[in-house]
């Protein structure tokens, strides 16, 4: 009745980032078809004090990359937050996927019980097991930014649906 | 390096549904303070062809409830989709949490390898292992509706942030 930490982290991150990259393709197609500058979508927000699409994508990548690195006790690769176009955001996703795919399952050995400690603003510290960190922090933050990126695109009229949000699930589906 | 199916499913669903219930409280407070009818928030959407807040909450509950039931090979309890107020939506969440908390960890025995088969519209069928079902279907759908509910509230000016989205994480945080 157990699931590997490697599968739960890496499979989730890689599959959903792949789907996010395809959501961005649909955004680019929409912008082109309507004669809208891509930067309009890249800078679109759901509220004036929420992050725009570009930052949502960067944070989805960062939660996957840094969450995984923290879990396995390594330093994550540094990626600058300088993406200005959908193509650049897709490249950021691709770099993140490359990093995640490059990690061997063996480096996740013991991560379920590893003590994870993270400094937070306000002179606070969060202490969890690896399992708690993945389940209660890394995955919920990751999904937050993936879904909000989806919601921004959808709010701006891009023709996407659950089939796009979960594009990778098509591999499990067949005619009856 | 493994995490239990029970913890990954039930802990994630129960914690995030608890947080969602508190997000709804903030929505109710906001509506009251501004003299806005609660039904305005309950019926608010991010796009004309997206579901409103009420349906997002119902679907978050359904994905948790039916996803878990499918995983353990039982029929889920039936809940009617008739909630019209924030109080009723919170009661729907509470019923869902009760169901999830009532399941003993032992019923998750073998669910990682259980074959899960689900009919989909268009005469299609999805076939996965229990692990794949949880990781690639139940959790991403669940988070989709929780985050979209959050985004609807936030888009409508409710003063919420990550501290509310992940309210339950406060239990892991202490002064340095």
Interface residues (C-beta under 8 A of the other chain):
Chain A: X1 X2 X3 X4 X5 X6 X7 X8 X11 X12 X15 X16 X46 X47 X50 X105 X108 X109 X110 X111 X112 X119 X120 X123 X124 X125 X126 X127 X128 X131 X132 X134 X135 X136 X137 X139 X140 X141 X143 X144 X147 X148 X150 X151 X154 X155 X157 X162 X165 X166 X168 X169 X172 X173 X174 X175 X176
Chain B: X1 X2 X3 X4 X5 X6 X7 X8 X11 X12 X15 X16 X46 X47 X50 X105 X108 X109 X110 X111 X112 X119 X120 X123 X124 X125 X126 X127 X128 X131 X132 X134 X135 X136 X137 X139 X140 X141 X143 X144 X147 X148 X150 X151 X154 X155 X157 X162 X165 X166 X168 X169 X172 X173 X174 X175 X176
